[in-house]
Amino acid sequence: MIHDKRRFSIGEASSAKELAEKLTQHTWTLCTGFRFKGYLFLNDAFSEDGAGEFAVVREADGVQVESITFSWCDEAEAQEHIELVTGTTGDISYGEVKVREHGKGESCRLCA
């Protein structure tokens, strides 16, 4: 994860389809993250108008298992990536990430 000092405001996604739509059809602030099936999808982009890069971190142990540029995917491709990464129990690791969340009602300089 490039931006390992960011604090994130993490929302829930109820399905891979919903998450794929959110990650491919919307622009998010740089401190946005989503939780789905024990994984965190954390905005790791350099700017809101740049490539929509998300680090995928396994929540149980804080290990980054993937990095996906969702802005290069259509919804169907994104959904396939999400289902693949959340259905894998492999030992892929890009290192541990200390994920820091916003406090309730808290914001940061990256918030809209």
N, C-alpha and C positions, 0 to 999 in steps of 0.2 A: 504494500500500500504506500503510495507516494506521500499522501498527506496524513501522516500518522499522529499529528498533534490536533487534528480537528475534533470538535465536539459535534455530536450528531443529534438531531431530532428524529427519532425512529418511529415510524408508523407501522401498522400491521397490514399484511396482504393476506387475503383469505384463500387465494388460489393462484396457481402459476399463470393462468389466463389473465387474471386481474393485475398481477405484478407485471406481466409482459406489456399490457396496455399502458400502465403507468410509466414504465421505463422507456417505452418507444414513442409515446404520443404526447409527452409533456416535457417541459423544461423545469428543472428543479434547482433550488438554491444549493449551494455547495455543501451545506451541512445537513442535507437530507439523506435519510436511510430508511430501509424497509426491512421488516422481520418476516420471514416465511420459512416454515418447517425446520426451525432450528438454525437457520442461516440468516446473516445480516447482509444486505446489499447496500453498500455504503458509497455515496458519491465521492469519487476520487478524481474528478475532473479538475482542470486548471481554471475554467471559467464557465459560466452558465451558457454562453453561446459557443462553446467549444465542443469537442467530442464528449458524448455522455458515457464516461468510463465509470464503472462501478466495481469496487473490490467486493469479493464474496468471502465472508468470514464465517467459519463454523462457530456458532455461539458457545457451545459447550466448552471448548478449549481455547478460543480466540485465535485459531489458526486460519490464515488466509489460504483458501483452496483454489481460488480462481480470480481473474480480472476480466471483465467482459465489457466491450464497447457497445452498449445497447443502441446508441444512435446509428450504428451501422447495420442494425437488424430491423427486419419488419417484425410485426407482432408474432407471427407463427415461428420464425427463427428464434426470437427471444424466448418464447414459451418452451421451445425444445431445449435451449441452453439451461433455462431455469430447472426444468424437469430432470435434465441430465445431472446437473451439479448437485441438486438436493436429493437425488436418488442414489448417489455414489457413496460408497463407504471406503473408498480407496485411501491411500496414504499420501496423497498429493499435499505438499505444503510449501507455501511461499514465505513461511515464517509466522511467528506470533504477532498479533496486533493487540494493543491495549485500546479497546474501544471506550471512548468517553462520550456519555450522553449529556444532553442539556438537562438541567433540572426542570421540574415542572414550571411552566410559565417563563422560563429563562430564554434568553436569546443571545446571539453572538453577532459579530460584525459581518458574518456571511448570510445571516437571515435576511429575508426580504422585508 
